[in-house]
């Protein structure tokens, strides 16, 4: 599948898979700043044209576990109609942290483009029975 990507900055890096079989394309930060809420913002300098019927999902890289940061929305959703820059917002767990954890040129996240179904929800007074039923949080054991 071909997907169009636009460099918004000359130094933007077109995402690539690091290894054969990888599910996520690596995204590289080309600028960073701190916002008024204490978040660390990392811009990729890229916009992408997600095909209709697909969604782009952005995740932090697994190496992010070596930092004190978490992605503020945990998974970023890029809808097919969005044409703006792909940006990551991280928040330090330790709000006293002053230094940027990622530097410009670092790979900060991954992009997956996957199909999704369009669903129509139908209101119903009854749902089918299952073994699990309405058991939630921890109902299947430790």
C-alpha positions as CSV (number, residue, x, y, z in Angstrom):
1,X,0.0,0.0,0.0
2,X,1.3,3.4,-0.9
3,X,0.6,6.4,1.5
4,X,1.4,10.0,0.6
5,X,3.6,11.8,3.2
6,X,4.5,15.5,3.0
7,X,7.6,17.1,4.5
8,X,6.6,20.3,6.3
9,X,10.3,21.0,7.1
10,X,13.4,20.2,5.1
11,X,14.9,18.3,8.0
12,X,11.9,16.0,8.4
13,X,12.7,12.3,8.1
14,X,10.4,10.0,6.1
15,X,9.4,7.2,8.4
16,X,10.8,3.7,7.7
17,X,10.5,0.3,9.2
18,X,13.7,-0.5,11.2
19,X,13.7,-4.2,10.5
20,X,11.8,-6.6,8.3
21,X,8.6,-7.7,10.0
22,X,8.2,-4.5,12.1
23,X,4.7,-3.3,12.5
24,X,5.5,0.3,13.2
25,X,7.2,2.9,11.1
26,X,9.7,4.9,13.2
27,X,9.0,8.6,13.6
28,X,11.8,11.1,14.2
29,X,11.5,14.4,16.1
30,X,12.9,17.5,14.3
31,X,11.8,20.1,16.8
32,X,10.7,20.3,20.4
33,X,9.3,22.7,23.0
34,X,7.5,22.7,26.3
35,X,3.9,23.9,26.4
36,X,2.2,25.9,29.2
37,X,0.9,22.7,30.8
38,X,4.4,21.1,31.3
39,X,4.1,18.8,28.3
40,X,7.1,18.1,26.1
41,X,6.1,18.5,22.5
42,X,8.0,16.8,19.7
43,X,7.2,17.6,16.1
44,X,8.0,15.3,13.2
45,X,7.8,17.9,10.5
46,X,5.5,15.5,8.6
47,X,1.9,15.4,7.4
48,X,0.4,12.2,6.1
49,X,-2.6,11.3,3.9
50,X,-4.2,8.3,5.6
51,X,-6.5,6.5,3.1
52,X,-10.2,6.5,3.8
53,X,-11.1,3.3,5.8
54,X,-7.8,3.4,7.6
55,X,-6.5,5.0,10.7
56,X,-3.0,6.0,11.7
57,X,-2.0,5.1,15.3
58,X,1.0,6.6,17.0
59,X,2.7,5.0,19.9
60,X,5.9,5.8,21.9
61,X,8.8,3.5,21.0
62,X,9.6,0.7,23.5
63,X,12.9,2.5,24.3
64,X,10.7,5.3,25.8
65,X,10.5,3.1,28.9
66,X,14.1,4.2,29.7
67,X,12.8,7.8,30.1
68,X,10.6,9.5,32.6
69,X,8.0,10.4,29.9
70,X,4.6,9.0,29.0
71,X,2.5,9.9,25.9
72,X,-0.3,12.2,27.2
73,X,-3.1,10.5,25.2
74,X,-1.3,7.1,25.4
75,X,-2.2,6.3,21.7
76,X,-2.5,9.0,19.1
77,X,-5.2,8.7,16.5
78,X,-4.7,10.2,13.0
79,X,-8.0,10.2,11.1
80,X,-8.1,10.0,7.4
81,X,-9.2,13.6,7.1
82,X,-6.3,15.1,9.1
83,X,-3.6,16.8,7.1
84,X,-1.7,18.5,9.9
85,X,1.7,17.7,11.4
86,X,2.2,14.5,13.4
87,X,3.1,15.7,16.9
88,X,3.8,13.8,20.1
89,X,3.0,15.3,23.5
90,X,4.8,13.6,26.4
91,X,4.4,14.5,30.1
92,X,7.2,13.8,32.6
93,X,6.1,11.6,35.5
94,X,8.4,13.8,37.6
95,X,7.1,17.3,37.0
96,X,10.4,18.8,38.4
97,X,12.2,17.4,35.4
98,X,13.6,20.4,33.4
99,X,15.7,18.7,30.7
100,X,14.3,17.5,27.4
101,X,14.5,13.7,27.3
102,X,14.5,13.3,23.5
103,X,16.7,15.4,21.3
104,X,15.9,16.6,17.8
105,X,16.9,13.8,15.4
106,X,15.8,11.1,18.0
107,X,13.2,8.5,17.0
108,X,10.3,9.3,19.4
109,X,7.5,7.1,18.2
110,X,6.0,4.6,15.8
111,X,3.2,4.9,13.3
112,X,0.9,2.0,12.4
113,X,-1.7,2.4,9.6
114,X,-4.5,-0.1,9.9
115,X,-7.9,-0.7,8.4
116,X,-11.0,-0.3,10.6
117,X,-14.6,-1.2,10.0
118,X,-17.4,1.4,9.9
119,X,-19.9,0.3,12.4
120,X,-23.5,1.3,13.0
121,X,-24.6,0.9,16.6
122,X,-28.1,-0.4,17.0
123,X,-29.8,0.2,20.4
124,X,-31.2,-3.0,21.9
125,X,-32.9,-3.8,25.2
126,X,-31.1,-7.2,25.4
127,X,-27.6,-8.5,24.6
128,X,-26.7,-12.2,24.0
129,X,-25.4,-14.2,26.9
130,X,-21.7,-15.2,27.2
131,X,-19.6,-17.2,29.7
132,X,-18.0,-13.9,30.9
133,X,-21.2,-11.9,31.1
134,X,-20.7,-8.5,32.6
135,X,-17.6,-9.5,34.5
136,X,-15.0,-6.7,34.2
137,X,-11.8,-5.5,35.8
138,X,-10.0,-8.7,37.1
139,X,-13.0,-11.0,36.6
140,X,-10.8,-13.6,34.8
141,X,-8.3,-13.8,37.7
142,X,-4.8,-12.5,38.2
